[in-house]
Amino acid sequence: MLNKPALASEYKLEQFELVKQTCLHVATKLGNLMDEVVVVGGLVPSLLIDQDRLPTGAETHAGTIDLDIGLSLALFKKELYKTFSENLRDNGFKPDKNPNGRKTSQRWRAPGSIPVTVDFLIQPDSEFDKIPGSGVKKAV
């Protein structure tokens, strides 16, 4: 797992470009399953706003070091997650490991030596899945 920078100035353009390339790679490899995913997180501002055409004086987006993808509940309810994960494996992606060395099912590492992780998030299915007392929904 990569450590996220504490300051916007610590994000590297090279890493950001790798995340964009990983997003395109994932999109081309998931095919018809793309209807069940959405890009969320730090890559979104650069997808919505052309960073090369910002108004004078506007700061560019700091970037990101990982690709966050929201998954549809339909992937699980229609048992498509198995196909989804097999597709990733067939294309060189591997589950990442947590700090204790255990595989994670919600974070995958892009193929090769590219230091990019892909985090899969899902909206809670019920009130039960919310973090108590916070009003925040937890990823399941």
Residue frames as qw, qx, qy, qz and C-alpha x, y, z in Angstrom:
[[0.000, 0.889, 0.457, 0.000, 0.00, 0.00, 0.00],
 [0.409, 0.422, -0.016, 0.809, 1.34, 3.41, -0.96],
 [0.245, -0.533, -0.450, 0.673, 1.47, 6.19, 1.63],
 [0.211, 0.837, 0.410, 0.294, -0.69, 9.12, 0.61],
 [0.366, 0.296, -0.148, 0.870, 1.08, 12.49, 0.56],
 [0.215, -0.585, -0.560, 0.545, 0.21, 14.88, 3.37],
 [0.059, 0.652, -0.004, -0.756, 0.46, 17.98, 1.15],
 [0.690, 0.674, 0.202, -0.171, -0.76, 18.72, -2.38],
 [0.225, 0.845, -0.464, -0.138, 2.80, 19.66, -3.35],
 [0.416, -0.412, 0.811, 0.011, 3.97, 16.12, -2.53],
 [0.809, 0.378, 0.429, -0.133, 1.91, 14.51, -5.31],
 [0.300, -0.384, 0.621, 0.614, 4.06, 13.59, -8.31],
 [0.558, 0.484, -0.193, -0.645, 2.89, 14.16, -11.90],
 [0.293, 0.313, -0.876, -0.220, 4.45, 10.83, -12.95],
 [0.123, 0.132, 0.925, -0.335, 2.34, 8.91, -10.42],
 [0.453, 0.466, 0.305, -0.696, -0.78, 10.79, -11.48],
 [0.481, 0.462, -0.516, -0.537, -0.13, 9.87, -15.13],
 [0.148, 0.126, -0.981, 0.002, 0.24, 6.20, -14.14],
 [0.302, 0.305, 0.724, -0.541, -3.12, 6.35, -12.35],
 [0.529, 0.517, -0.045, -0.671, -4.78, 7.78, -15.49],
 [0.387, 0.373, -0.778, -0.326, -3.18, 5.03, -17.60],
 [0.047, 0.029, 0.965, -0.258, -4.36, 2.40, -15.11],
 [0.458, 0.396, 0.428, -0.671, -7.90, 3.79, -15.32],
 [0.562, 0.493, -0.368, -0.552, -7.87, 3.45, -19.09],
 [0.225, 0.265, -0.936, -0.055, -6.38, -0.05, -18.82],
 [0.243, 0.173, 0.839, -0.455, -9.09, -1.15, -16.35],
 [0.533, 0.465, 0.160, -0.688, -11.82, 0.34, -18.55],
 [0.524, 0.448, -0.576, -0.440, -10.61, -1.54, -21.61],
 [0.192, 0.184, -0.960, 0.084, -10.27, -4.84, -19.74],
 [0.295, 0.167, 0.744, -0.575, -13.63, -4.87, -17.93],
 [0.063, -0.177, -0.782, -0.594, -15.69, -4.63, -21.09],
 [0.391, -0.513, -0.538, -0.542, -19.42, -5.06, -20.43],
 [0.545, -0.507, -0.559, 0.365, -18.87, -4.89, -16.66],
 [0.244, 0.117, -0.078, 0.960, -18.09, -1.16, -16.98],
 [0.365, -0.547, -0.373, -0.655, -21.82, -0.46, -16.54],
 [0.730, -0.554, -0.399, 0.025, -21.39, -1.64, -12.95],
 [0.626, -0.316, -0.168, 0.692, -18.48, 0.64, -11.98],
 [0.121, 0.955, 0.125, 0.240, -17.82, 4.37, -11.65],
 [0.563, 0.234, -0.309, 0.730, -14.58, 6.27, -11.10],
 [0.404, -0.887, -0.200, -0.104, -14.60, 8.15, -7.78],
 [0.721, -0.502, 0.016, 0.477, -11.92, 9.83, -5.69],
 [0.302, -0.686, 0.199, 0.631, -8.85, 11.82, -6.66],
 [0.358, 0.042, 0.656, 0.663, -8.87, 11.14, -10.38],
 [0.214, 0.720, 0.660, -0.006, -12.34, 12.63, -10.93],
 [0.010, 0.852, 0.056, -0.520, -11.42, 16.36, -11.03],
 [0.136, -0.469, 0.600, 0.633, -8.99, 15.80, -13.90],
 [0.237, 0.282, 0.878, 0.307, -11.59, 13.77, -15.79],
 [0.112, 0.802, 0.568, -0.149, -14.20, 16.52, -15.42],
 [0.054, 0.973, -0.035, -0.220, -12.02, 19.59, -15.94],
 [0.781, 0.467, -0.067, 0.409, -9.25, 19.88, -18.52],
 [0.597, -0.662, -0.044, 0.451, -6.28, 20.85, -16.36],
 [0.503, 0.018, 0.320, 0.803, -4.51, 22.38, -19.37],
 [0.023, 0.535, 0.424, 0.730, -7.35, 24.85, -19.96],
 [0.358, -0.644, -0.547, 0.397, -7.87, 26.30, -16.50],
 [0.072, 0.964, 0.139, 0.213, -8.49, 30.05, -16.12],
 [0.408, 0.550, -0.380, 0.621, -5.43, 32.19, -15.44],
 [0.208, -0.510, 0.491, -0.675, -4.44, 31.94, -11.80],
 [0.893, -0.226, 0.030, -0.389, -6.40, 28.75, -11.11],
 [0.276, -0.517, 0.810, -0.040, -4.41, 25.95, -9.51],
 [0.618, 0.155, -0.697, -0.329, -4.29, 22.56, -11.17],
 [0.892, -0.360, -0.055, -0.266, -5.60, 19.52, -9.33],
 [0.356, -0.692, 0.625, -0.051, -2.93, 18.05, -7.05],
 [0.490, 0.323, -0.782, -0.210, -3.38, 14.53, -8.38],
 [0.875, -0.291, 0.180, -0.343, -3.74, 11.11, -6.84],
 [0.050, -0.521, 0.850, 0.050, -1.67, 8.00, -6.20],
 [0.271, 0.101, 0.956, -0.053, -4.42, 5.42, -6.60],
 [0.337, -0.136, -0.551, -0.751, -7.52, 4.69, -8.62],
 [0.310, 0.141, 0.722, -0.602, -10.77, 4.58, -6.65],
 [0.335, -0.094, -0.688, -0.636, -13.65, 2.77, -8.32],
 [0.537, -0.017, 0.476, -0.696, -17.17, 2.52, -6.95],
 [0.078, -0.027, -0.963, -0.257, -18.83, -0.84, -7.53],
 [0.592, -0.189, -0.228, -0.750, -22.52, -1.38, -8.14],
 [0.579, -0.184, 0.670, -0.427, -24.39, -3.65, -5.77],
 [0.861, 0.355, -0.058, -0.360, -25.52, -5.44, -8.92],
 [0.400, 0.549, -0.732, 0.053, -22.03, -6.95, -9.17],
 [0.127, -0.213, 0.876, -0.414, -22.74, -8.84, -5.97],
 [0.640, 0.192, 0.441, -0.599, -26.46, -9.42, -6.32],
 [0.815, 0.474, -0.144, -0.299, -26.02, -10.84, -9.82],
 [0.855, -0.309, 0.349, 0.227, -22.88, -12.71, -8.72],
 [0.628, 0.750, -0.044, 0.203, -20.83, -10.79, -11.29],
 [0.279, -0.872, 0.403, -0.006, -18.00, -10.03, -8.85],
 [0.806, -0.182, 0.520, 0.215, -16.49, -13.45, -9.59],
 [0.669, 0.590, 0.300, 0.338, -16.36, -12.56, -13.30],
 [0.030, 0.982, -0.100, 0.159, -15.09, -9.10, -12.42],
 [0.504, -0.712, 0.482, 0.077, -12.21, -10.43, -10.28],
 [0.823, 0.080, 0.491, 0.274, -11.37, -13.19, -12.78],
 [0.506, 0.807, 0.155, 0.263, -11.17, -10.55, -15.51],
 [0.155, -0.934, 0.313, -0.074, -8.75, -8.51, -13.39],
 [0.707, -0.421, 0.548, 0.150, -6.60, -11.58, -12.63],
 [0.784, 0.388, 0.411, 0.256, -6.57, -12.60, -16.31],
 [0.383, 0.854, 0.032, 0.352, -5.17, -9.15, -17.09],
 [0.586, 0.313, -0.409, 0.626, -2.36, -9.22, -14.55],
 [0.323, -0.639, 0.203, -0.668, -3.98, -7.50, -11.58],
 [0.563, -0.103, -0.770, 0.282, -3.43, -9.04, -8.14],
 [0.494, -0.812, -0.295, -0.100, -5.03, -8.41, -4.76],
 [0.164, 0.711, -0.417, 0.542, -2.85, -6.00, -2.81],
 [0.644, -0.244, -0.636, 0.347, -1.61, -6.75, 0.70],
 [0.359, -0.902, -0.112, -0.213, -2.31, -4.88, 3.90],
 [0.002, -0.806, 0.516, -0.289, 0.50, -3.76, 6.23],
 [0.679, -0.377, 0.598, -0.200, 0.40, -7.22, 7.89],
 [0.021, -0.343, 0.857, 0.384, 1.02, -8.96, 4.56],
 [0.427, 0.335, 0.821, -0.179, -2.52, -10.31, 4.16],
 [0.118, 0.268, 0.641, 0.710, -4.29, -10.10, 0.81],
 [0.264, 0.373, 0.353, -0.816, -7.06, -7.54, 0.51],
 [0.372, 0.446, 0.786, 0.213, -10.15, -8.15, -1.59],
 [0.163, 0.909, 0.346, -0.166, -11.00, -4.45, -1.96],
 [0.023, 0.887, -0.334, -0.319, -7.61, -3.21, -3.16],
 [0.909, 0.252, 0.240, 0.227, -5.79, -4.57, -6.20],
 [0.307, -0.648, 0.386, 0.580, -2.36, -3.80, -7.64],
 [0.629, 0.694, -0.143, -0.320, -1.90, -2.99, -11.31],
 [0.966, 0.132, 0.075, 0.209, 0.22, -5.42, -13.35],
 [0.635, 0.518, -0.181, 0.544, 4.00, -5.16, -13.57],
 [0.508, -0.162, -0.385, 0.753, 6.11, -2.82, -11.55],
 [0.103, -0.569, -0.205, -0.790, 3.61, 0.04, -11.79],
 [0.183, -0.138, -0.713, 0.663, 3.11, 1.30, -8.22],
 [0.411, -0.160, -0.127, -0.888, -0.63, 1.91, -8.65],
 [0.107, 0.199, 0.929, -0.294, -3.35, 0.40, -6.53],
 [0.365, -0.290, -0.484, -0.741, -7.00, 0.19, -7.50],
 [0.137, 0.072, 0.744, -0.650, -9.38, 0.55, -4.55],
 [0.296, -0.354, -0.726, -0.509, -12.88, -0.86, -4.95],
 [0.177, 0.051, 0.515, -0.837, -15.61, 0.81, -2.91],
 [0.217, -0.399, -0.806, -0.380, -19.26, -0.07, -2.61],
 [0.366, -0.391, 0.078, -0.841, -22.21, 1.85, -1.27],
 [0.215, -0.033, 0.865, -0.453, -23.74, 0.23, 1.84],
 [0.240, -0.267, -0.829, -0.428, -26.76, -1.92, 1.13],
 [0.463, -0.682, -0.545, -0.152, -28.58, -0.96, 4.33],
 [0.289, -0.859, 0.159, -0.391, -28.51, 1.21, 7.45],
 [0.908, -0.393, 0.090, 0.109, -26.72, -1.72, 9.12],
 [0.801, 0.251, 0.049, 0.541, -23.65, -1.03, 7.00],
 [0.070, 0.882, -0.076, 0.459, -23.23, 2.54, 8.26],
 [0.464, 0.141, -0.581, 0.653, -20.49, 3.34, 10.79],
 [0.384, -0.706, -0.588, 0.091, -22.40, 3.87, 14.09],
 [0.331, -0.791, -0.223, 0.463, -22.70, 7.46, 15.29],
 [0.372, -0.318, 0.325, 0.809, -20.79, 9.00, 12.40],
 [0.511, 0.693, 0.172, -0.478, -23.38, 9.38, 9.68],
 [0.189, 0.608, -0.666, -0.389, -20.67, 7.92, 7.42],
 [0.960, 0.155, 0.027, -0.232, -21.26, 4.86, 5.36],
 [0.446, -0.542, 0.677, 0.222, -18.52, 2.28, 5.45],
 [0.540, 0.435, -0.605, -0.391, -17.23, 0.42, 2.43],
 [0.836, -0.180, 0.457, -0.245, -18.10, -3.26, 2.55]]
